[in-house]
Amino acid sequence: EFGDLTAEASVRRDDDSVFGGYNTWNVAVGYFLFDQFQLVASSGTAFNAPTFNDLYWPQSGNPDLDPEESRSTEVGVYGYHDLFDWSLVAYRSKFDNLIAWAPNSSGQWVPQNVNKAEMKGIELAVDFSTGPIDHKLGAEWLDAVDEETKEDLISRPEHKFSWSPTISVDKVDASLTVLHTGERPESNGEYLPSYTTVDLGLGVRATEQLKLGLRVNNLLDEEYQTAASGTLDYIGAERNLLATLNYQF
């Protein structure tokens, strides 16, 4: 840190017994224009080896996959105010051998390498409070394209919007998460429809060590489809209930 300037750099080395060694790096710089506004820029590379399931899952693995490599650049502005905080970030990522599901020459859906792909997006976030309730609003817009075919990458939503209010009263925490997911292109040229899910969570700190939790996912039992692969439809989970007990020794 140098006054209003903050800088960060990192390097990483991955040694994979199958795919060999890869070096990646990241640099970022932030600068406070005023006490309330900060500009941030970053750039870096990444390496992603195929998972065991990508390679060898029965009837859908692809042992010929290559590792995925990418380079990303991001710029953003952050605002810090008495009543609310916000951020607006734009990014672009370029991929070599992006791992994505697609039909092979036999029509079977398996993980494959997209030779070159580009993803561009904008993310907006706003945090504020109304009395005891903390709110988080989020919006994302994405443009993901196969650079060789110029077609949209499948199953990637063009936009997302979210609202997450939380409240804490004594030993009780309650949260609500509303997520709207936009249309997703598929390989047949059609689009899967958008959908909205609502999740509800409740936590109780019974003692300093014990916390009880209850969560209802897809509270309104929304029917939606996450992807479509040939004759297969990947249907989203119905309303489900999750109870948890956490004890810290």
Residue pairs with C-beta under 8 A, 6 or more apart in sequence:
4 31
4 32
4 33
5 29
5 30
5 31
6 29
6 30
6 31
7 27
7 28
7 29
7 30
8 26
8 27
8 28
8 29
9 25
9 26
9 27
9 28
10 25
10 26
10 27
11 23
11 24
11 25
12 23
12 24
12 25
13 21
13 22
13 23
14 21
14 22
14 23
14 24
14 47
14 49
15 21
16 22
16 49
16 67
18 49
19 49
19 66
19 67
22 47
22 67
22 69
24 44
24 45
24 46
24 47
25 44
25 45
26 42
26 43
26 44
26 45
27 42
27 43
27 44
28 40
28 41
28 42
28 43
28 44
29 40
29 41
29 42
30 38
30 39
30 40
30 41
31 38
31 39
31 40
32 38
33 39
35 80
36 79
36 80
36 81
37 77
37 78
37 79
37 80
38 77
38 78
38 79
38 80
39 75
39 76
39 77
40 74
40 75
40 76
40 77
40 78
40 89
41 73
41 74
41 75
41 76
42 72
42 73
42 74
43 71
43 72
43 73
43 74
44 71
44 72
45 69
45 70
45 71
45 72
46 69
46 70
46 71
46 72
47 67
47 68
47 69
48 67
48 68
48 69
48 70
48 99
49 67
49 68
50 62
50 65
50 66
50 67
50 68
50 99
50 111
53 61
54 61
54 62
54 65
54 99
54 111
55 61
55 62
55 63
55 65
56 63
59 108
60 108
60 109
60 110
60 111
61 110
61 111
62 104
62 110
62 111
62 112
65 99
65 111
65 112
65 113
66 97
66 113
67 97
68 95
68 96
68 97
68 98
68 99
68 113
69 95
69 96
69 97
70 93
70 94
70 95
70 96
70 98
71 93
71 94
72 91
72 92
72 93
72 94
73 91
73 92
73 93
74 89
74 90
74 91
74 92
75 89
75 90
75 91
76 87
76 88
76 89
76 90
77 87
77 88
78 85
78 86
78 87
79 85
79 86
79 87
83 128
84 126
84 127
84 128
85 126
85 127
85 128
86 124
86 125
86 126
86 127
87 123
87 124
87 125
88 122
88 123
88 124
89 122
89 123
89 124
90 120
90 121
90 122
90 123
91 119
91 120
91 121
91 122
91 123
92 118
92 119
92 120
93 118
93 119
93 120
94 116
94 117
94 118
95 114
95 116
95 117
95 118
95 119
96 115
96 116
97 113
97 114
97 115
98 113
98 114
98 116
98 117
98 153
99 111
99 112
99 113
99 114
100 111
100 112
100 114
100 117
100 153
100 154
101 109
101 110
101 111
101 112
101 154
101 155
101 227
101 229
102 109
102 110
102 112
102 114
102 154
102 187
103 109
103 187
103 229
103 230
104 110
104 112
107 230
108 230
109 229
109 230
109 232
114 146
114 148
114 153
115 147
115 148
116 146
116 147
116 148
117 144
117 145
117 146
117 147
117 153
118 144
118 145
118 147
119 142
119 143
119 144
119 145
119 153
119 156
120 142
120 143
120 144
121 140
121 141
121 142
121 143
122 140
122 141
123 138
123 139
123 140
124 138
124 139
124 140
125 136
125 137
125 138
125 139
126 135
126 136
126 137
126 138
127 134
127 135
127 136
127 137
128 134
128 135
129 135
132 167
132 168
132 169
133 165
133 166
133 167
134 165
134 166
134 167
135 163
135 164
135 165
136 162
136 163
136 164
136 165
136 166
137 162
137 163
138 160
138 161
138 162
138 163
138 164
139 159
139 160
139 161
139 162
140 159
140 160
140 161
141 158
141 159
142 156
142 157
142 158
142 159
143 158
144 152
144 153
144 156
145 151
145 152
145 153
146 152
146 153
151 185
152 185
153 185
154 184
154 185
154 186
154 187
154 227
155 184
155 185
155 186
155 192
155 226
155 227
156 184
156 185
157 181
157 182
157 183
157 184
157 194
158 182
158 183
158 184
159 182
160 179
160 180
160 181
160 182
161 179
161 180
162 177
162 178
162 179
162 180
163 176
163 177
163 178
164 175
164 176
164 177
164 178
165 175
165 176
166 173
166 174
166 175
166 176
167 173
167 174
167 175
168 174
171 204
171 205
171 206
172 202
172 203
172 204
172 205
173 201
173 202
173 203
173 204
173 205
174 200
174 201
174 202
174 203
175 200
175 201
175 202
176 198
176 199
176 200
176 201
177 198
177 199
177 200
177 201
178 196
178 197
178 198
179 196
179 197
179 199
180 194
180 195
180 196
181 194
181 195
181 196
181 197
181 224
182 194
183 191
183 192
183 193
183 194
184 191
184 192
184 227
185 191
186 192
186 227
186 228
188 228
192 225
192 226
192 227
192 228
193 224
193 225
195 222
195 223
195 224
195 225
195 236
196 222
197 217
197 218
197 220
197 222
197 224
197 236
198 218
198 219
198 220
198 222
199 215
199 216
199 217
199 218
199 219
200 215
200 216
200 219
201 213
201 214
201 215
201 216
202 213
202 214
202 215
203 211
203 212
203 213
203 214
204 211
204 212
204 213
205 211
206 212
209 247
209 248
209 249
210 245
210 246
210 247
211 245
211 246
211 247
212 243
212 244
212 245
212 246
213 242
213 243
213 244
213 245
213 246
214 241
214 242
214 243
214 244
215 241
215 242
215 243
215 244
216 239
216 240
216 241
216 242
217 237
217 239
217 240
217 241
217 242
218 236
218 237
218 238
218 239
218 240
219 239
220 239
221 238
221 239
222 236
223 235
223 236
224 235
224 236
225 233
225 234
225 235
225 236
226 234
226 235
226 236
227 234
228 234
